[in-house]
Amino acid sequence: MVEKEKISRPNLILCEGPDALYFIIAYLDYLIKKDGELFESFQVMNFGGNEELSNRLKILPNLPDYNMIKSITIIRDAEKDCHAAVQSVCSALKNHGFASPSITNEIVQDGRI
């Protein structure tokens, strides 16, 4: 489920930091026991700190098997300002050619611009 530089599943979750990484992995393991087929399609990658999300998005399309990705979910800490956190994620997405949601929790189709 976790491999730093190899895409192995079609639904990618990018998260901030090792605590979030291990929590999400544990939660997915729990969900797999309930409905394995659905949740086995998820892979979790730690993008590091907030400032490192842009770097992860920059290299993501160059990774082997990038074409297999059907969805990307980004989970990060909002720190003290939720709006600034959303704007930071949206800016990183836009700067690297990804479609960007206009509000939190919005699903954007056709990921690459």
N, CA, C and O atoms as a DFTB+ gen file, in Angstrom:
452 C
 N C O
     1  1       0.809      -1.195       0.000
     2  2       0.000       0.000       0.000
     3  2       0.856       1.265       0.000
     4  3       0.427       2.296      -0.519
     5  1       2.060       1.205       0.574
     6  2       2.915       2.389       0.622
     7  2       4.228       2.115      -0.087
     8  3       4.991       1.242       0.326
     9  1       4.487       2.837      -1.124
    10  2       5.784       2.815      -1.784
    11  2       6.062       4.244      -2.193
    12  3       5.252       4.865      -2.882
    13  1       7.202       4.771      -1.774
    14  2       7.475       6.192      -1.959
    15  2       7.434       6.654      -3.407
    16  3       6.820       7.680      -3.699
    17  1       8.043       5.956      -4.287
    18  2       8.187       6.480      -5.638
    19  2       7.605       5.568      -6.708
    20  3       8.000       5.665      -7.870
    21  1       6.696       4.703      -6.358
    22  2       6.096       3.806      -7.337
    23  2       4.589       3.831      -7.179
    24  3       4.061       3.644      -6.083
    25  1       3.913       4.062      -8.272
    26  2       2.461       4.050      -8.251
    27  2       2.003       2.613      -8.467
    28  3       2.377       1.970      -9.448
    29  1       1.187       2.119      -7.537
    30  2       0.769       0.724      -7.629
    31  2      -0.745       0.542      -7.588
    32  3      -1.243      -0.566      -7.787
    33  1      -1.479       1.621      -7.331
    34  2      -2.936       1.528      -7.230
    35  2      -3.578       2.732      -7.911
    36  3      -2.947       3.785      -8.001
    37  1      -4.803       2.608      -8.388
    38  2      -5.416       3.689      -9.165
    39  2      -5.930       4.887      -8.360
    40  3      -6.123       5.964      -8.925
    41  1      -6.150       4.723      -7.073
    42  2      -6.667       5.815      -6.251
    43  2      -5.582       6.232      -5.257
    44  3      -5.262       5.506      -4.316
    45  1      -5.034       7.408      -5.490
    46  2      -3.880       7.871      -4.725
    47  2      -4.314       8.864      -3.661
    48  3      -5.041       9.815      -3.947
    49  1      -3.866       8.640      -2.440
    50  2      -4.086       9.584      -1.344
    51  2      -2.736      10.183      -0.993
    52  3      -1.828       9.470      -0.566
    53  1      -2.601      11.495      -1.171
    54  2      -1.394      12.215      -0.773
    55  2      -1.686      12.849       0.581
    56  3      -2.659      13.588       0.728
    57  1      -0.850      12.563       1.560
    58  2      -1.096      13.101       2.895
    59  2       0.155      13.768       3.448
    60  3       1.272      13.528       2.989
    61  1      -0.070      14.609       4.444
    62  2       1.001      15.393       5.047
    63  2       1.557      14.688       6.276
    64  3       0.891      14.594       7.307
    65  1       2.766      14.202       6.156
    66  2       3.484      13.677       7.308
    67  2       3.242      12.216       7.627
    68  3       2.259      11.618       7.190
    69  1       4.161      11.657       8.401
    70  2       4.078      10.224       8.729
    71  2       2.902       9.868       9.630
    72  3       2.361       8.768       9.511
    73  1       2.485      10.767      10.533
    74  2       1.340      10.447      11.393
    75  2       0.088      10.221      10.557
    76  3      -0.635       9.245      10.757
    77  1      -0.162      11.125       9.625
    78  2      -1.331      10.970       8.742
    79  2      -1.181       9.725       7.882
    80  3      -2.147       8.989       7.681
    81  1       0.019       9.484       7.375
    82  2       0.275       8.313       6.536
    83  2      -0.117       7.031       7.257
    84  3      -0.870       6.221       6.717
    85  1       0.391       6.841       8.477
    86  2       0.124       5.598       9.195
    87  2      -1.319       5.496       9.673
    88  3      -1.870       4.398       9.749
    89  1      -1.935       6.630       9.994
    90  2      -3.353       6.612      10.364
    91  2      -4.204       6.170       9.181
    92  3      -5.076       5.313       9.325
    93  1      -3.952       6.754       8.014
    94  2      -4.745       6.424       6.827
    95  2      -4.532       4.968       6.422
    96  3      -5.478       4.284       6.031
    97  1      -3.298       4.500       6.515
    98  2      -3.032       3.087       6.204
    99  2      -3.807       2.178       7.148
   100  3      -4.415       1.201       6.711
   101  1      -3.789       2.496       8.444
   102  2      -4.517       1.679       9.414
   103  2      -6.016       1.718       9.136
   104  3      -6.698       0.698       9.241
   105  1      -6.521       2.881       8.786
   106  2      -7.951       3.006       8.491
   107  2      -8.319       2.225       7.223
   108  3      -9.342       1.543       7.181
   109  1      -7.485       2.333       6.209
   110  2      -7.742       1.562       4.981
   111  2      -7.702       0.060       5.262
   112  3      -8.524      -0.692       4.737
   113  1      -6.753      -0.378       6.082
   114  2      -6.697      -1.796       6.449
   115  2      -8.004      -2.232       7.110
   116  3      -8.525      -3.312       6.832
   117  1      -8.526      -1.371       7.991
   118  2      -9.814      -1.647       8.641
   119  2     -10.928      -1.747       7.595
   120  3     -11.734      -2.677       7.624
   121  1     -10.963      -0.777       6.669
   122  2     -12.007      -0.766       5.636
   123  2     -11.886      -1.950       4.682
   124  3     -12.895      -2.472       4.206
   125  1     -10.661      -2.371       4.405
   126  2     -10.448      -3.524       3.528
   127  2     -11.072      -4.776       4.138
   128  3     -11.598      -5.625       3.418
   129  1     -11.013      -4.887       5.439
   130  2     -11.622      -6.044       6.105
   131  2     -13.136      -6.027       5.944
   132  3     -13.769      -7.083       5.949
   133  1     -13.728      -4.833       5.801
   134  2     -15.182      -4.720       5.624
   135  2     -15.595      -4.877       4.166
   136  3     -16.595      -5.533       3.874
   137  1     -14.828      -4.274       3.238
   138  2     -15.155      -4.305       1.811
   139  2     -13.851      -4.259       1.025
   140  3     -13.534      -3.252       0.391
   141  1     -13.108      -5.341       1.070
   142  2     -11.770      -5.404       0.503
   143  2     -11.622      -4.940      -0.919
   144  3     -10.673      -4.227      -1.243
   145  1     -12.535      -5.326      -1.772
   146  2     -12.391      -5.025      -3.190
   147  2     -12.329      -3.517      -3.444
   148  3     -11.504      -3.061      -4.236
   149  1     -13.169      -2.758      -2.800
   150  2     -13.202      -1.312      -3.017
   151  2     -11.942      -0.628      -2.483
   152  3     -11.301       0.130      -3.211
   153  1     -11.587      -0.878      -1.252
   154  2     -10.513      -0.130      -0.614
   155  2      -9.113      -0.646      -0.924
   156  3      -8.129       0.023      -0.608
   157  1      -9.007      -1.818      -1.535
   158  2      -7.694      -2.299      -1.957
   159  2      -7.156      -1.512      -3.142
   160  3      -5.995      -1.677      -3.516
   161  1      -7.975      -0.664      -3.733
   162  2      -7.544       0.132      -4.885
   163  2      -6.884       1.447      -4.471
   164  3      -6.544       2.261      -5.328
   165  1      -6.698       1.662      -3.167
   166  2      -6.105       2.906      -2.680
   167  2      -4.640       2.730      -2.298
   168  3      -4.234       1.701      -1.759
   169  1      -3.868       3.757      -2.590
   170  2      -2.451       3.814      -2.218
   171  2      -2.225       5.137      -1.498
   172  3      -2.801       6.159      -1.871
   173  1      -1.389       5.118      -0.471
   174  2      -1.118       6.320       0.318
   175  2       0.337       6.726       0.139
   176  3       1.241       5.895       0.233
   177  1       0.554       8.016      -0.120
   178  2       1.911       8.567      -0.211
   179  2       2.009       9.784       0.700
   180  3       1.105      10.618       0.739
   181  1       3.096       9.873       1.419
   182  2       3.387      11.027       2.264
   183  2       4.070      12.076       1.399
   184  3       5.113      11.803       0.806
   185  1       3.496      13.273       1.321
   186  2       4.156      14.328       0.552
   187  2       5.075      15.177       1.416
   188  3       5.689      16.120       0.918
   189  1       5.181      14.861       2.700
   190  2       6.056      15.620       3.590
   191  2       5.284      16.746       4.250
   192  3       4.139      16.568       4.665
   193  1       5.916      17.901       4.344
   194  2       5.265      19.062       4.945
   195  2       4.485      19.849       3.914
   196  3       4.542      19.559       2.719
   197  1       3.758      20.847       4.384
   198  2       2.913      21.658       3.501
   199  2       3.675      22.234       2.320
   200  3       3.148      22.287       1.209
   201  1       4.890      22.658       2.545
   202  2       5.689      23.268       1.487
   203  2       6.135      22.252       0.446
   204  3       6.531      22.630      -0.657
   205  1       6.077      20.985       0.777
   206  2       6.564      19.940      -0.117
   207  2       5.489      19.356      -1.050
   208  3       5.803      18.552      -1.929
   209  1       4.241      19.754      -0.862
   210  2       3.175      19.258      -1.733
   211  2       3.446      19.630      -3.185
   212  3       3.251      18.815      -4.087
   213  1       3.889      20.849      -3.405
   214  2       4.175      21.304      -4.766
   215  2       5.233      20.424      -5.429
   216  3       5.102      20.065      -6.599
   217  1       6.273      20.081      -4.685
   218  2       7.321      19.210      -5.237
   219  2       6.782      17.828      -5.589
   220  3       7.159      17.257      -6.612
   221  1       5.903      17.289      -4.749
   222  2       5.323      15.961      -5.010
   223  2       4.471      16.011      -6.278
   224  3       4.536      15.107      -7.112
   225  1       3.674      17.068      -6.418
   226  2       2.825      17.182      -7.607
   227  2       3.661      17.377      -8.870
   228  3       3.269      16.951      -9.956
   229  1       4.796      18.014      -8.719
   230  2       5.680      18.242      -9.867
   231  2       6.232      16.928     -10.413
   232  3       6.280      16.731     -11.627
   233  1       6.648      16.028      -9.518
   234  2       7.267      14.775      -9.965
   235  2       6.250      13.663     -10.238
   236  3       6.564      12.693     -10.927
   237  1       5.045      13.798      -9.706
   238  2       4.036      12.743      -9.827
   239  2       3.817      12.270     -11.265
   240  3       3.823      11.061     -11.499
   241  1       3.623      13.170     -12.245
   242  2       3.379      12.699     -13.617
   243  2       4.572      11.979     -14.250
   244  3       4.418      11.317     -15.277
   245  1       5.755      12.101     -13.650
   246  2       6.949      11.446     -14.188
   247  2       7.183      10.057     -13.589
   248  3       8.093       9.346     -14.016
   249  1       6.385       9.675     -12.624
   250  2       6.560       8.371     -11.989
   251  2       6.041       7.266     -12.905
   252  3       5.075       7.466     -13.642
   253  1       6.690       6.093     -12.856
   254  2       6.189       4.959     -13.638
   255  2       4.730       4.656     -13.264
   256  3       4.353       4.755     -12.096
   257  1       3.943       4.300     -14.225
   258  2       2.541       3.925     -14.044
   259  2       1.635       5.073     -13.607
   260  3       0.552       4.838     -13.072
   261  1       2.073       6.317     -13.832
   262  2       1.224       7.478     -13.527
   263  2      -0.130       7.368     -14.237
   264  3      -1.152       7.799     -13.704
   265  1      -0.129       6.793     -15.435
   266  2      -1.355       6.672     -16.242
   267  2      -2.443       5.861     -15.540
   268  3      -3.621       5.999     -15.869
   269  1      -2.070       5.025     -14.589
   270  2      -3.067       4.190     -13.916
   271  2      -3.905       4.977     -12.909
   272  3      -4.943       4.486     -12.466
   273  1      -3.478       6.187     -12.537
   274  2      -4.189       6.955     -11.515
   275  2      -5.553       7.407     -12.041
   276  3      -5.665       8.015     -13.105
   277  1      -6.585       7.087     -11.251
   278  2      -7.949       7.514     -11.563
   279  2      -8.383       8.662     -10.657
   280  3      -9.203       9.492     -11.049
   281  1      -7.831       8.708      -9.441
   282  2      -8.197       9.771      -8.508
   283  2      -7.023      10.110      -7.603
   284  3      -6.186       9.267      -7.281
   285  1      -6.994      11.380      -7.205
   286  2      -6.000      11.852      -6.240
   287  2      -6.756      12.594      -5.148
   288  3      -7.550      13.493      -5.423
   289  1      -6.499      12.209      -3.924
   290  2      -7.060      12.887      -2.757
   291  2      -5.898      13.489      -1.990
   292  3      -4.876      12.832      -1.788
   293  1      -6.046      14.732      -1.562
   294  2      -4.991      15.397      -0.793
   295  2      -5.523      15.680       0.604
   296  3      -6.574      16.299       0.773
   297  1      -4.781      15.219       1.597
   298  2      -5.146      15.429       2.992
   299  2      -3.993      16.155       3.666
   300  3      -2.859      15.677       3.692
   301  1      -4.318      17.340       4.217
   302  2      -3.280      18.088       4.925
   303  2      -3.881      18.816       6.106
   304  3      -5.094      19.012       6.179
   305  1      -3.032      19.214       7.023
   306  2      -3.426      19.959       8.207
   307  2      -3.712      21.400       7.807
   308  3      -2.938      22.000       7.059
   309  1      -4.792      21.952       8.286
   310  2      -5.138      23.336       7.954
   311  2      -4.388      24.339       8.828
   312  3      -4.491      25.548       8.623
   313  1      -3.637      23.831       9.797
   314  2      -2.933      24.705      10.744
   315  2      -3.962      25.640      11.385
   316  3      -4.949      25.169      11.950
   317  1      -3.747      26.955      11.308
   318  2      -4.658      27.906      11.954
   319  2      -5.609      28.588      10.983
   320  3      -6.481      29.346      11.408
   321  1      -5.457      28.330       9.676
   322  2      -6.255      29.040       8.692
   323  2      -6.716      28.086       7.590
   324  3      -5.966      27.780       6.663
   325  1      -7.948      27.628       7.707
   326  2      -8.504      26.672       6.754
   327  2      -8.496      27.228       5.332
   328  3      -8.142      26.522       4.387
   329  1      -8.884      28.487       5.182
   330  2      -8.943      29.082       3.841
   331  2      -7.558      29.160       3.203
   332  3      -7.411      28.899       2.009
   333  1      -6.557      29.511       3.977
   334  2      -5.190      29.574       3.447
   335  2      -4.714      28.185       3.044
   336  3      -4.024      28.036       2.035
   337  1      -5.074      27.166       3.822
   338  2      -4.685      25.793       3.504
   339  2      -5.306      25.350       2.184
   340  3      -4.633      24.743       1.350
   341  1      -6.588      25.652       1.995
   342  2      -7.268      25.286       0.746
   343  2      -6.620      26.017      -0.425
   344  3      -6.373      25.418      -1.471
   345  1      -6.347      27.299      -0.253
   346  2      -5.716      28.081      -1.320
   347  2      -4.329      27.542      -1.655
   348  3      -3.936      27.520      -2.822
   349  1      -3.590      27.108      -0.642
   350  2      -2.258      26.550      -0.854
   351  2      -2.325      25.272      -1.698
   352  3      -1.538      25.094      -2.628
   353  1      -3.265      24.392      -1.369
   354  2      -3.433      23.150      -2.124
   355  2      -3.874      23.464      -3.552
   356  3      -3.342      22.897      -4.506
   357  1      -4.838      24.359      -3.699
   358  2      -5.331      24.716      -5.038
   359  2      -4.227      25.340      -5.882
   360  3      -4.119      25.044      -7.072
   361  1      -3.418      26.188      -5.289
   362  2      -2.306      26.805      -6.020
   363  2      -1.299      25.761      -6.477
   364  3      -0.830      25.797      -7.614
   365  1      -0.969      24.832      -5.588
   366  2      -0.020      23.774      -5.948
   367  2      -0.570      22.943      -7.103
   368  3       0.166      22.603      -8.029
   369  1      -1.853      22.616      -7.052
   370  2      -2.466      21.851      -8.140
   371  2      -2.396      22.620      -9.454
   372  3      -1.963      22.080     -10.472
   373  1      -2.815      23.866      -9.433
   374  2      -2.823      24.693     -10.647
   375  2      -1.419      24.882     -11.206
   376  3      -1.215      24.816     -12.418
   377  1      -0.453      25.116     -10.323
   378  2       0.928      25.360     -10.763
   379  2       1.538      24.177     -11.493
   380  3       2.504      24.341     -12.238
   381  1       0.985      22.982     -11.290
   382  2       1.545      21.794     -11.925
   383  2       0.580      21.153     -12.911
   384  3       0.705      19.974     -13.240
   385  1      -0.387      21.946     -13.382
   386  2      -1.249      21.499     -14.464
   387  2      -2.398      20.599     -14.080
   388  3      -3.010      19.979     -14.950
   389  1      -2.705      20.511     -12.812
   390  2      -3.841      19.701     -12.372
   391  2      -5.071      20.593     -12.245
   392  3      -4.959      21.769     -11.899
   393  1      -6.233      20.035     -12.523
   394  2      -7.474      20.764     -12.270
   395  2      -7.576      20.988     -10.764
   396  3      -7.111      20.171      -9.970
   397  1      -8.184      22.092     -10.388
   398  2      -8.244      22.463      -8.984
   399  2      -9.683      22.716      -8.559
   400  3     -10.445      23.355      -9.285
   401  1     -10.058      22.216      -7.383
   402  2     -11.418      22.490      -6.903
   403  2     -11.561      23.958      -6.523
   404  3     -10.576      24.625      -6.209
   405  1     -12.785      24.451      -6.553
   406  2     -13.014      25.838      -6.156
   407  2     -13.398      25.940      -4.683
   408  3     -13.327      27.016      -4.090
   409  1     -13.809      24.806      -4.092
   410  2     -14.150      24.779      -2.671
   411  2     -13.648      23.459      -2.070
   412  3     -13.345      22.510      -2.793
   413  1     -13.566      23.420      -0.752
   414  2     -13.161      22.211      -0.037
   415  2     -14.139      21.075      -0.342
   416  3     -15.348      21.289      -0.426
   417  1     -13.606      19.882      -0.504
   418  2     -14.378      18.652      -0.727
   419  2     -15.055      18.577      -2.091
   420  3     -15.885      17.696      -2.312
   421  1     -14.725      19.466      -2.997
   422  2     -15.291      19.399      -4.332
   423  2     -14.533      18.354      -5.148
   424  3     -13.308      18.267      -5.056
   425  1     -15.235      17.578      -5.929
   426  2     -14.615      16.596      -6.806
   427  2     -14.438      17.226      -8.168
   428  3     -15.391      17.743      -8.750
   429  1     -13.220      17.185      -8.678
   430  2     -12.913      17.771      -9.972
   431  2     -12.638      16.643     -10.958
   432  3     -11.817      15.765     -10.691
   433  1     -13.310      16.667     -12.077
   434  2     -13.127      15.652     -13.114
   435  2     -11.992      16.066     -14.045
   436  3     -11.571      17.223     -14.053
   437  1     -11.505      15.107     -14.827
   438  2     -10.480      15.398     -15.843
   439  2      -9.260      16.078     -15.238
   440  3      -8.911      17.196     -15.616
   441  1      -8.613      15.392     -14.292
   442  2      -7.539      15.899     -13.470
   443  2      -6.461      16.777     -14.051
   444  3      -6.037      17.719     -13.380
   445  1      -5.988      16.526     -15.264
   446  2      -4.916      17.349     -15.837
   447  2      -5.518      18.384     -16.763
   448  3      -6.411      18.087     -17.557
   449  1      -5.020      19.600     -16.652
   450  2      -5.491      20.691     -17.509
   451  2      -4.780      20.622     -18.842
   452  3      -5.028      21.450     -19.718
